Structures are given as structure tokens and as C-alpha cells.
Amino acid sequence: MTRPLAVFDVDGTLVDSRASIHAACGAAARRLGLPEPSYDRVRQIVGLELTKALHVLEPQLTQAELADYVAGFRQWFLDQYEAGHEEPLFDGAVDHLRRLKRDGWRLAIATGQNRRGVARNLARDGWADLFLSSHCAEDGPGKPDPAMLIAAMRACDACPATTVMIGDTAHDHAMAANAGVPAYGVGWGFHTAEEQLAAGARLVATTFSDLDAALDAFASGAAGPARVESLAASA
């Protein structure tokens, strides 16, 4: 197999933004006098383009109210960043990325964040040197449309047979399916292993070591069947 391409989601896959995204949704809801949404409701919409995600969360809002909801969500994050807050990386994420890069993998990002969020993450120490390209919902149709993943393959001179999508939500895996790309899930983010497998993930890794092994198998040409049992189920 030629040099493979690993396309990574960000929130819930590399960056632990679970508490922050829930808090931002709650702050935006309070601003409109809405009940604060539960974490279980919020986690379902993570990965979608923001306006679409918040519309799914609160479908009764008018367009003007939805715009206010989006503005409140963004303002919460801006306030946090101005105060010096940064979402933590999941333990092992950077070592995993560096190992893949060292082994000859091409790396890219496909995220529901906007371009400002992508730039903020690429400013993390060493990140800009890891990824060949980055793609976000602001560039065009968001997940589960395949546009971001297709753009990543084009930018990295890859094809579906040499590409794998790594994410933590059904939206990631639906995007991969729409692009004809295999999808590998991770079990530490927003969606459960069962939700990810139902959306087409070939496996759901429970640790970065599990993900390393799965990607090594993919790189050697042993990507496995169309779907296998979650690694979480056998842990």
C-alpha cells in the first residue's frame, strides 16, 4: 500500500471538549431563556456544523433566535479563550500522531469546527507540522456530507483505498461512508461504541494503543471486513 492517509476529527477524538461544548450550549440557552440541554442531548449533535447542530438541538427556534443561539455559543468560547482556557488533549493523542507521522502516514483534519477553531488547534505546540491539510464545516458542506473528506484526499494526493477516517461520532462515520472511505471509531468521545458501529465504523478503539494496532493493520493492507465487533466489547 502506498503511504496511507489518516483523517482525524478533532472534538472528542483528539481534544477533550466534552465539558466545554456542554457548558457553551447551556450558556447560550440561558441567554435565550431556554432550559439548559442535558449532556446526552448535546453529545448527539457534536460534529455537525454549528448552526445545523444547534437547530437540531432546538428545532423550534426562529432563524433570528437560532442566530442568537449560535452567537451565544461562540461568545462563551471566545470569553473562555480570552481568559486563557484551552481544551485538553486526550492522553496519548500527540504521541499517537507523532508515531503515525514518523511511520510515513499522511495526516489531515476534518472537523465540524469553524476555521478559527482549526487555527487555534493548529497553533498547539507541534501541530502545524503534523498535518498536511485541514478541512472544516466553514469550507463547505459539513458532516455527513463527504466534501471535507474528499477535499482532504485531494489535498494529500490520496484515494479511498489508502485513506481512513478516525472519529468519535456517527456523523464522522456517515461522512466516511458517503466518501467511500473506511471509518475507525474511538471510544472516549461523544458517541457510544454501539452508536458508532451502527453508523458504519469498522471498529471502535478503546485506547490509542488499540488504534495504533488497527492502523498498522490497515497500512499493511489488512484492513479487515466491512465491520467488526467493537474493541470495547472484547476489552
Order of alpha helices (4+ residues) and beta strands (2+ residues): beta-alpha-alpha-alpha-alpha-alpha-beta-alpha-beta-alpha-beta-alpha-beta-alpha-beta-alpha-alpha
